[in-house]
Amino acid sequence: MINHETNIDTVAIQINLRSSIEQRNKFDLLWNWIIGRRLGGLILNKKKSNSRLKVYDLMYGNRKLATLHTGFSYSRYYIRIRFAGLKSFNKKFDDASINALITICALLNTTKTPFRFVELDVAIDMYCDFHNLLITVPFTKRARNVPYNQLGFIQYFNTVPTSYIENYKDVEKRNNAFMRFYLYDKTAKEKLNGLTVTRAELKLQNRFFLRNGFNLDSIMKALNKYSVLYFQNPMQKQLEINKYTHMEVLNDSELSKLEYKYYRVYPNPYVIEDFIRKIQTTYVDFFGNVTVPPKLKNIDCKKKF
């Protein structure tokens, strides 16, 4: 057994609009709402902005909570709001992030402004060392025409050990992918003092939501494609990897053996379900308060997943 929790990290929503006037009016409404509710300061990012795209950073002190994009693409005007991290293990910042997201969604729901999700990162945060964990996908669940890294393959990005299951060397293919799954040392990346955290993260991108919509069923099916295995020590892990040298993914039989012998870490669907509920039902009441309706009942996770 290992202590772990499921968290929602990156979130991006998009509002599609019919004209530049409608886009400007909606953005002005959002701007005034954000400033009026003291969610942070909006600053134009001149480096990322151009004639077709304006990017505004929502700042909370010296840190960026989110970015707001107003743009035009394929005869469509849009506003995209992206929160780059709702769970950084900095409680003050994380509370400000989720409060800003809920407050913005409350305005959109109350004004009956349709929006859709274009990006979502679901994280499994495990309180153990990176080298005690292995991620893989069974052969029967691998996607066609998707390249995979060798089992247990590790790369280092700014000294942070990271394992990607999919091998997207082509940047365009990576940006257009339905999903990606990877493992990295959260402690090293965030420089967390006195806390050992390794994160397995599923990144769902725009094409995923265009095909599947935004619902618990599709998100859990995507998560359940992948396996996260915990080993008591790195030597156990390496001995198992050595048995499958040069393999990208395991067949179902071999994976079942590993899952029986070691501990598989599962995501918590209730966390995802509760996040969806809050985003879709929060509203501004008669007195101007941002309100999330109470949860009525839990889903039957065993039946569905």
C-alpha positions as CSV (number, residue, x, y, z in Angstrom):
1,M,0.0,0.0,0.0
2,I,1.0,3.6,-0.6
3,N,-0.6,6.9,0.3
4,H,-1.9,8.6,-2.8
5,E,-4.6,11.1,-3.9
6,T,-6.3,12.1,-7.1
7,N,-6.2,15.7,-8.1
8,I,-7.3,17.9,-11.0
9,D,-4.4,20.1,-12.2
10,T,-4.5,21.9,-15.6
11,V,-7.9,23.0,-16.8
12,A,-8.9,24.9,-19.9
13,I,-12.3,26.0,-21.0
14,Q,-13.4,27.7,-24.2
15,I,-16.3,30.0,-25.1
16,N,-17.2,30.2,-28.8
17,L,-18.8,33.4,-30.1
18,R,-20.4,34.5,-33.3
19,S,-18.8,37.9,-33.8
20,S,-16.0,40.2,-32.6
21,I,-18.6,42.5,-30.9
22,E,-20.0,39.5,-29.0
23,Q,-16.5,38.5,-28.1
24,R,-15.6,42.0,-26.9
25,N,-18.8,42.2,-24.8
26,K,-18.2,38.8,-23.2
27,F,-14.6,39.6,-22.5
28,D,-15.5,42.9,-20.9
29,L,-18.0,41.1,-18.7
30,L,-15.3,38.6,-17.6
31,W,-12.8,41.3,-17.0
32,N,-15.1,43.3,-14.8
33,W,-16.1,40.1,-12.9
34,I,-12.5,39.1,-12.3
35,I,-11.5,42.6,-11.1
36,G,-14.7,43.1,-9.1
37,R,-14.3,39.8,-7.3
38,R,-10.6,40.5,-6.6
39,L,-9.5,37.3,-8.2
40,G,-6.3,38.9,-9.3
41,G,-4.9,41.4,-11.8
42,L,-5.1,41.0,-15.6
43,I,-2.0,42.0,-17.6
44,L,-1.6,41.9,-21.4
45,N,1.2,39.5,-22.4
46,K,2.7,41.4,-25.3
47,K,5.2,38.7,-26.2
48,K,2.4,36.1,-26.8
49,S,-0.1,38.5,-28.4
50,N,-0.4,39.3,-32.0
51,S,-3.0,40.7,-34.5
52,R,-5.2,37.6,-34.3
53,L,-4.6,36.7,-30.6
54,K,-4.6,38.6,-27.4
55,V,-3.2,36.9,-24.3
56,Y,-3.8,38.2,-20.8
57,D,-2.2,36.8,-17.6
58,L,-4.3,36.6,-14.5
59,M,-1.8,37.3,-11.7
60,Y,-2.1,36.5,-8.1
61,G,0.7,38.4,-6.4
62,N,3.9,37.5,-8.4
63,R,2.4,34.2,-9.7
64,K,0.2,33.5,-12.7
65,L,-3.1,31.9,-11.9
66,A,-4.4,31.6,-15.4
67,T,-4.3,32.9,-18.9
68,L,-7.2,34.4,-20.9
69,H,-6.9,34.2,-24.7
70,T,-9.2,36.1,-27.1
71,G,-8.7,35.0,-30.7
72,F,-10.1,34.3,-34.1
73,S,-9.7,31.0,-35.9
74,Y,-11.5,29.1,-38.7
75,S,-14.2,31.8,-38.9
76,R,-14.8,31.5,-35.2
77,Y,-14.3,34.0,-32.4
78,Y,-13.4,32.5,-29.0
79,I,-12.3,33.2,-25.5
80,R,-10.1,30.5,-23.8
81,I,-9.4,30.4,-20.1
82,R,-6.6,28.2,-19.0
83,F,-5.5,27.4,-15.4
84,A,-2.1,25.9,-15.6
85,G,-2.1,24.2,-12.2
86,L,-4.8,23.7,-9.5
87,K,-2.6,21.5,-7.3
88,S,0.9,22.8,-6.7
89,F,1.1,21.9,-3.0
90,N,1.1,25.6,-2.2
91,K,-2.2,25.9,-0.3
92,K,-2.6,29.6,-0.6
93,F,-2.0,29.6,-4.3
94,D,-4.0,26.4,-4.9
95,D,-7.0,27.9,-3.0
96,A,-6.8,31.1,-5.1
97,S,-6.7,29.0,-8.3
98,I,-9.7,26.9,-7.6
99,N,-11.6,29.9,-6.2
100,A,-11.0,31.8,-9.4
101,L,-12.1,28.9,-11.6
102,I,-15.3,28.3,-9.7
103,T,-16.1,32.0,-9.6
104,I,-15.6,32.4,-13.4
105,C,-17.7,29.3,-14.1
106,A,-20.4,30.6,-11.7
107,L,-20.7,33.7,-13.9
108,L,-20.8,31.7,-17.1
109,N,-23.5,29.3,-15.7
110,T,-25.6,32.2,-14.4
111,T,-25.5,34.1,-17.6
112,K,-26.2,30.9,-19.6
113,T,-22.9,31.2,-21.5
114,P,-22.1,27.9,-23.1
115,F,-18.5,26.7,-22.7
116,R,-16.7,23.5,-23.3
117,F,-13.5,21.9,-22.0
118,V,-10.5,21.8,-24.3
119,E,-7.9,20.6,-21.8
120,L,-7.8,18.6,-18.5
121,D,-5.0,17.1,-16.5
122,V,-5.9,14.4,-14.0
123,A,-3.1,13.6,-11.6
124,I,-2.5,10.7,-9.2
125,D,-0.1,12.1,-6.5
126,M,1.8,9.4,-4.7
127,Y,3.9,10.0,-1.6
128,C,6.9,8.0,-2.5
129,D,10.1,8.2,-4.6
130,F,9.9,8.4,-8.4
131,H,12.1,5.3,-8.8
132,N,9.6,3.1,-6.9
133,L,6.9,3.5,-9.6
134,L,6.4,2.1,-13.1
135,I,3.7,3.2,-15.6
136,T,2.6,1.1,-18.6
137,V,-0.3,0.3,-20.9
138,P,-1.4,-3.2,-21.9
139,F,-1.0,-4.2,-25.5
140,T,-4.8,-4.5,-26.1
141,K,-5.3,-0.9,-25.0
142,R,-2.5,0.7,-27.1
143,A,-3.7,3.1,-29.7
144,R,-3.0,2.6,-33.4
145,N,-0.4,4.7,-35.1
146,V,0.9,6.0,-31.8
147,P,4.7,5.5,-31.0
148,Y,5.5,4.2,-27.5
149,N,8.7,4.5,-25.4
150,Q,10.4,1.5,-24.1
151,L,9.1,0.2,-20.8
152,G,10.6,2.1,-17.9
153,F,12.3,4.6,-20.2
154,I,13.4,7.8,-18.2
155,Q,14.2,11.2,-19.6
156,Y,15.5,14.2,-17.6
157,F,14.1,17.7,-18.1
158,N,15.9,20.3,-16.0
159,T,17.2,17.4,-13.8
160,V,13.6,16.2,-13.2
161,P,13.2,12.5,-14.0
162,T,10.2,11.9,-16.2
163,S,8.7,8.8,-17.9
164,Y,6.4,9.3,-20.9
165,I,4.4,6.3,-22.2
166,E,3.7,7.8,-25.6
167,N,6.7,8.9,-27.7
168,Y,5.7,12.1,-29.3
169,K,9.0,13.5,-30.7
170,D,7.0,15.4,-33.3
171,V,5.7,18.6,-31.6
172,E,2.7,18.9,-34.0
173,K,1.6,15.3,-33.3
174,R,2.1,15.8,-29.6
175,N,-0.1,19.0,-29.6
176,N,-2.8,17.2,-31.6
177,A,-2.8,14.0,-29.6
178,F,-6.0,12.9,-27.9
179,M,-4.2,12.1,-24.7
180,R,-0.8,11.6,-23.1
181,F,0.3,9.8,-19.9
182,Y,3.5,10.3,-17.9
183,L,5.2,10.1,-14.6
184,Y,7.5,12.7,-13.0
185,D,9.1,13.7,-9.8
186,K,6.8,16.4,-8.5
187,T,9.1,17.2,-5.5
188,A,12.0,18.0,-7.9
189,K,9.9,20.0,-10.3
190,E,8.2,22.2,-7.7
191,K,11.2,22.1,-5.2
192,L,8.9,20.9,-2.4
193,N,10.8,20.9,0.8
194,G,10.1,18.1,3.3
195,L,7.6,16.4,1.0
196,T,8.2,13.5,-1.4
197,V,5.6,13.4,-4.2
198,T,5.6,11.6,-7.5
199,R,2.9,12.4,-10.0
200,A,1.3,10.2,-12.7
201,E,-0.7,12.5,-15.0
202,L,-3.2,12.0,-17.7
203,K,-3.3,14.9,-20.1
204,L,-6.6,15.1,-22.1
205,Q,-6.5,17.5,-25.0
206,N,-9.0,19.3,-27.3
207,R,-9.5,16.4,-29.7
208,F,-10.5,14.1,-26.9
209,F,-13.3,16.3,-25.8
210,L,-14.5,17.0,-29.3
211,R,-14.9,13.2,-29.8
212,N,-16.0,12.1,-26.3
213,G,-17.5,15.2,-24.7
214,F,-16.8,16.1,-21.0
215,N,-18.1,13.3,-18.7
216,L,-16.9,11.0,-16.0
217,D,-17.4,7.8,-18.1
218,S,-15.0,8.9,-20.9
219,I,-12.4,10.3,-18.5
220,M,-12.3,7.1,-16.4
221,K,-12.1,5.0,-19.5
222,A,-9.1,7.0,-20.6
223,L,-7.4,6.7,-17.1
224,N,-8.1,3.0,-16.9
225,K,-6.1,2.4,-20.1
226,Y,-2.9,2.9,-18.1
227,S,-1.4,1.1,-15.1
228,V,0.6,2.7,-12.3
229,L,2.6,0.0,-10.3
230,Y,4.3,0.6,-6.9
231,F,7.4,-1.3,-5.9
232,Q,8.8,-1.4,-2.4
233,N,12.2,-0.5,-3.7
234,P,13.8,0.4,-7.1
235,M,15.7,-2.9,-7.3
236,Q,12.4,-4.8,-7.5
237,K,11.3,-2.5,-10.2
238,Q,14.5,-2.9,-12.3
239,L,14.4,-6.6,-12.0
240,E,11.0,-6.7,-13.5
241,I,11.9,-4.3,-16.2
242,N,14.9,-6.4,-17.2
243,K,12.5,-9.3,-18.0
244,Y,10.8,-7.2,-20.6
245,T,13.9,-5.6,-22.2
246,H,13.1,-3.7,-25.5
247,M,9.3,-4.0,-24.9
248,E,7.2,-0.9,-25.2
249,V,4.0,-2.2,-23.7
250,L,3.1,-5.4,-21.9
251,N,0.5,-8.0,-23.0
252,D,-2.5,-8.4,-20.6
253,S,-1.1,-11.7,-19.1
254,E,2.2,-10.2,-18.1
255,L,0.6,-7.1,-16.8
256,S,-1.8,-9.1,-14.7
257,K,1.1,-11.0,-13.2
258,L,2.7,-7.7,-12.1
259,E,-0.5,-6.3,-10.7
260,Y,-1.0,-9.5,-8.7
261,K,2.5,-9.4,-7.4
262,Y,2.8,-5.7,-6.7
263,Y,0.4,-2.9,-5.9
264,R,-1.5,-1.0,-8.6
265,V,-2.5,2.6,-7.8
266,Y,-6.0,3.5,-9.0
267,P,-7.4,7.0,-9.5
268,N,-10.4,8.1,-7.4
269,P,-13.4,8.7,-9.6
270,Y,-15.3,10.5,-6.8
271,V,-12.8,13.4,-7.0
272,I,-13.4,13.8,-10.7
273,E,-17.1,13.4,-10.4
274,D,-17.2,16.1,-7.7
275,F,-15.0,18.5,-9.8
276,I,-17.4,18.1,-12.8
277,R,-20.4,18.7,-10.5
278,K,-18.9,21.9,-9.1
279,I,-17.9,23.3,-12.5
280,Q,-21.3,22.6,-14.1
281,T,-23.6,23.6,-11.3
282,T,-22.0,26.6,-9.5
283,Y,-23.9,29.8,-9.9
284,V,-24.3,33.4,-8.6
285,D,-27.3,33.7,-6.2
286,F,-29.8,36.6,-5.8
287,F,-27.4,38.2,-3.2
288,G,-24.4,37.9,-5.5
289,N,-22.8,35.0,-3.7
290,V,-21.0,32.3,-5.6
291,T,-22.8,29.1,-4.7
292,V,-22.2,25.4,-5.3
293,P,-25.3,23.3,-4.8
294,P,-24.8,20.4,-2.2
295,K,-24.0,17.0,-3.6
296,L,-27.1,14.8,-3.6
297,K,-25.7,11.3,-4.0
298,N,-22.6,9.4,-5.1
299,I,-22.3,7.4,-8.3
300,D,-21.9,3.7,-8.3
301,C,-18.2,3.5,-9.1
302,K,-18.0,-0.2,-9.0
303,K,-20.8,-0.7,-11.5
304,K,-19.3,1.7,-14.0
305,F,-15.6,1.4,-13.6
